[in-house]
Amino acid sequence: MHFAGFLNSSQSAVSYATTFTEVILLIRLAWLGLIPEFKIFSAFLAYDAILTAVLSSFDYHTYGYEWLWAATAPLWTLLLAGASLELMRGVVQPIPGEPISRAAALYGFLIGMTASVGISMWTHPQAIMRSGILLTIIGRRSILCGCILAILFQGAVLFIGGAPIMWNWKLHRRILLTLLTAVFISLFTVTAQHRQYVDLFNSLQNVTFLGCLWAWALGLRRLFSDLDSWTDWEIPTDAQLADILVYSRRHIMAHVSTATEKPATL
C-alpha cells in the first residue's frame, strides 16, 4: 500500500513537471524559430500539455479517467505518429539514396504494424471484440511499433549511405525513438498477465517522457547554426554539410518559386 501510494504521488508530481516542461519546450521552439520545422511535434506537445492538465483532475484508477483516456488516446497517438512521419521527412537530405530511405521507412512501418497486430490477435483473440479499451491499446501500440521500425530502418539506410543529417533532426530522431519505445513497452504491460507492474511501468514511462522533454529543450539549436562556424576554405563537418545541403536546396526552391510567380495584374 505504501509503495502504491508513493507511485501515485510520484506520477502526480511528474505529470505537473511534464506539463510545465512542455510549455517551456514550446516557448524554446518558438524562440529558436523551429516551430515551422516541427509543426506536428509542436501540436503534439500542446495537445499533451492540455490533456495532462485535464486528466490530472481525475483519480488515476477511476472509471471516468479510463474512458476519458480512451477517448483522447487516438488523437494523442496519431499526433505522435505524425511527429514520427514529420521526422522521417525532415531527416531526408537531397542525396541519391533518398528514395531508398523512404522505402525503408515505409516497409519498417508496415512490418511493425503487422507484427504487433498479429501478436495481439494471437494473445487476445476474443477479448478484442469485447473491450473497446483493449482495442484502443492494441491500435496505439501497433501504430507506435510501426513508427519505431520505420525510424530504425530509415536510420540504418542513412547510416550505411553516410548521409549527413542536420543536428536538430539527428537529436530529434534519437529522443523521439526513445519516447516511442518507452510508450510501446508501457502499453504492452497494460495487457500483460502480471498487472501489478502496470503502475511501475507507467511511472517509468512518465519519467522517461519528462527526461526526453528536457533533452529536447536543452539540445535543440537554432536553424542553420552550424553554418556560423564554417568558412569557405574549411572542410565542413557532417552537421555543417547537412546544413549546407538543406540551406542550398531551400535557397534554390525560393528563387524558383519567385521566378515562376505571375506578375500582378491591375
Disulfide bonds with the S-S distance in Angstrom:
none
